[in-house]
Structure formats: C-alpha cells, structure tokens
Amino acid sequence: MEYCPRPFNPDKLSSALVAKVWDHKPDIFDGKLGKAPHKMSVAAIALASGLYDYDHDEDMRLPIQLALGTVLTEVINNGRFYNLGSADHYLLELADKACGEVAKRDLADPTAALGSLAL
C-alpha cells in the first residue's frame, strides 16, 4: 500500500496512516460514540494499521514498528496522566496485539529484524 512517496517522509506517512484509520471508523474518532480517543491512542492504532499495510516493505515497516513501540511504552509509563476512556483502551489493546504479533513473527525469523542492513 503506497501512502508515502519515496524517499521516506515521516510527516506524510503519519498523516496518511491517521487519515486512513479515521476514514475507516469516523464515528469513533469524531467522538460520536462517546469520548473521542486521545491522540496517543489514535497514533497507536494508525501505526498498527501501518504495520499490516507495509508488512512486506521492511524499509517502511521497521520505522513504523519502532514508532509504535515508543507510543505504547509512553502509554504504559504515563497513561494514567492521559485520562483515557474506553475507546482508548480498545484501540491501545488492538495496537498492542498487532505489535506483539509482528514482534513474535520477527523473533521466529531473526533475519527479519535486520531488515535492509544486509548483514
């Protein structure tokens, strides 16, 4: 899936990933079904979506995976300060599951984590 033109542009990619998930479930992100999700939850689910979209493009997937890990770590460490609602917890759970699935697969194939380093 080509959201981000080459060379890699994190701003364009992140905007495209957020727009994609927002367009897929606008009622959740607009807050029509309750409290709108926190931006950290939106970032996490957008990045998780990107893991699947760029599954076979390691040059794109690995930075997305790193960013998702960073977002999830931030929420684990400081989530109590974000006043997260039920939609946030749902989105974060989905993002965490996606991150875990990809990491588990990468651990099964140690060369996958090396990406384009060609070691």
RAKADA-V170316 format. One record per residue. N is the residue number from 1. D_CENTER is the distance of its C-alpha to the mean C-alpha in Angstrom with 2 decimals. Layout:
n=N d_center=D_CENTER
n=N d_center=D_CENTER
//
This chain:
n=1 d_center=14.96
n=2 d_center=15.96
n=3 d_center=14.23
n=4 d_center=14.90
n=5 d_center=18.49
n=6 d_center=19.62
n=7 d_center=19.92
n=8 d_center=16.31
n=9 d_center=15.73
n=10 d_center=12.67
n=11 d_center=13.94
n=12 d_center=14.41
n=13 d_center=11.20
n=14 d_center=9.16
n=15 d_center=11.91
n=16 d_center=11.86
n=17 d_center=8.30
n=18 d_center=9.15
n=19 d_center=12.55
n=20 d_center=11.70
n=21 d_center=10.19
n=22 d_center=12.93
n=23 d_center=15.53
n=24 d_center=14.76
n=25 d_center=15.45
n=26 d_center=17.19
n=27 d_center=19.28
n=28 d_center=16.55
n=29 d_center=15.14
n=30 d_center=18.74
n=31 d_center=19.93
n=32 d_center=22.51
n=33 d_center=21.94
n=34 d_center=22.14
n=35 d_center=20.56
n=36 d_center=17.68
n=37 d_center=14.38
n=38 d_center=13.94
n=39 d_center=11.91
n=40 d_center=9.95
n=41 d_center=9.05
n=42 d_center=8.36
n=43 d_center=6.06
n=44 d_center=4.18
n=45 d_center=4.72
n=46 d_center=4.47
n=47 d_center=1.69
n=48 d_center=3.01
n=49 d_center=5.66
n=50 d_center=5.93
n=51 d_center=6.61
n=52 d_center=9.31
n=53 d_center=10.43
n=54 d_center=11.17
n=55 d_center=12.24
n=56 d_center=15.69
n=57 d_center=15.12
n=58 d_center=14.72
n=59 d_center=15.32
n=60 d_center=12.09
n=61 d_center=10.01
n=62 d_center=11.19
n=63 d_center=10.26
n=64 d_center=6.58
n=65 d_center=7.11
n=66 d_center=9.23
n=67 d_center=7.27
n=68 d_center=4.78
n=69 d_center=8.33
n=70 d_center=9.87
n=71 d_center=8.24
n=72 d_center=9.04
n=73 d_center=12.33
n=74 d_center=13.17
n=75 d_center=12.91
n=76 d_center=14.95
n=77 d_center=17.45
n=78 d_center=17.84
n=79 d_center=16.50
n=80 d_center=20.16
n=81 d_center=20.64
n=82 d_center=18.08
n=83 d_center=20.09
n=84 d_center=17.32
n=85 d_center=18.51
n=86 d_center=18.26
n=87 d_center=15.55
n=88 d_center=13.36
n=89 d_center=14.27
n=90 d_center=13.60
n=91 d_center=10.03
n=92 d_center=9.38
n=93 d_center=11.39
n=94 d_center=9.56
n=95 d_center=6.17
n=96 d_center=8.78
n=97 d_center=10.62
n=98 d_center=8.26
n=99 d_center=7.91
n=100 d_center=11.64
n=101 d_center=12.60
n=102 d_center=11.47
n=103 d_center=13.07
n=104 d_center=16.07
n=105 d_center=16.57
n=106 d_center=16.47
n=107 d_center=18.97
n=108 d_center=21.17
n=109 d_center=21.43
n=110 d_center=21.79
n=111 d_center=22.12
n=112 d_center=18.61
n=113 d_center=17.22
n=114 d_center=19.74
n=115 d_center=18.30
n=116 d_center=20.66
n=117 d_center=22.67
n=118 d_center=25.34
n=119 d_center=26.94
//
